[in-house]
Amino acid sequence: MKQVKWKVGLMSLLLSLSLGSTVAGAEEGSSFLLTPVKEIEQSTGFYRDKVAGGEEKNYVFYLSNLTNKPLDLWVYPADARPGVNGGKMFSTRGDYLNSVGSWAEPNGSYKVALKAREKKKLSYDFTIPKDLKAGQYVGVVAAEEVKDEILNSGTTEKDKTTLLIEKIQRIGVQVVFEKDVDKATHSMSIDGFKHSYIANGYSQLTVKLSNNGTILERPSGFIRVKDSKGIEMFSEEYDASAMEGSIYGSTTADMVYTVQDKVLWPGEYTAYYEATYSGETISKEFKFTVTQKEANKSLEELTNAGVIAGGGLLEWIKSHLWLTIIIIFILIIFIVGFFFLLFLLLKRKKKEDEERRRVRRVTRR
């Protein structure tokens, strides 16, 4: 019994370290601040409760204008989602919610107008599903700047989402519900792979790593790429734990890796991906092809960016070492054969010349 309590206590400690107060925190020069009540802010910095299912929880937040002028802000509930390679992020305003964010009331987003240096109190009620499974569930109450010039810019919805994430300050405070975390389901899967190129011509490898369980995971592992001859072209280890790269339960993270030290030339490649989490290891292989057109474009962009000089001949040699050796070997055989044949021809000609001279001497006699 003591051993079980010790394990549960250790798990709770690790989960506390995994969770954070402000998901997208206020940086220097921020115009506003969203915080839980003072007692919570000074301890964990986020709300965290043990639940059984079916109950209702109320939480209070404070939204503060840090500027000397009026400020309009959007406030809304959100689902916790992993960032690239894992991390503390959350859904954008207007996204479909299927987890803790959908349990909140008020639901949807609403605008809050703050006077200069004003601080307002916000209240959210969360209704816990009666059939909640054992595990850990993370939601966010978020606030973001109102940027009408972006929303009315005429860009596509996808571009607007990118602009919102990159250019609009967002702050979120986590709300964490835990039910029998020692009985939580641990399950992950590797669900997809894509090879693409970024602006400067580097190859980018993206793996879809899903947490199908009911508690966050911080996996470690590696990716390795080989060509059709089995020669390793790229490898990289990763450790989400060291980077606080949380992948929340029932979410999928884009695990992104950039091949910066070489060009992947036209041909067939195999990407092997391995992930270890909670004592379990999973792996998967993916086949992908680099076309001549893709390789030429990558080489051109790398050259334009100053990454590769002189057309990339050295890179080609490095990437095709065995083929280069075979070509050199064939050239050596050709050169040796050429000179050997030339030697035989010269020797034959010399012999013929000597025979003609001998015939002339005999004729003169």
Secondary structure as UniProt FT lines:
FT   HELIX           2..18
FT   TURN            23..24
FT   TURN            28..29
FT   STRAND          32..36
FT   HELIX           38..42
FT   TURN            43..44
FT   STRAND          47..50
FT   STRAND          56..65
FT   STRAND          71..82
FT   TURN            84..85
FT   STRAND          88..90
FT   TURN            93..94
FT   HELIX           100..103
FT   STRAND          104..105
FT   STRAND          110..114
FT   TURN            116..117
FT   STRAND          119..127
FT   TURN            130..131
FT   STRAND          135..145
FT   HELIX           148..151
FT   HELIX           157..167
FT   STRAND          170..179
FT   HELIX           181..183
FT   STRAND          188..197
FT   TURN            199..200
FT   STRAND          203..211
FT   STRAND          220..227
FT   TURN            228..229
FT   STRAND          232..239
FT   TURN            240..244
FT   TURN            249..250
FT   STRAND          251..259
FT   STRAND          267..277
FT   TURN            278..279
FT   STRAND          280..290
FT   HELIX           292..304
FT   TURN            305..306
FT   HELIX           310..312
FT   HELIX           313..319
FT   HELIX           321..364
//
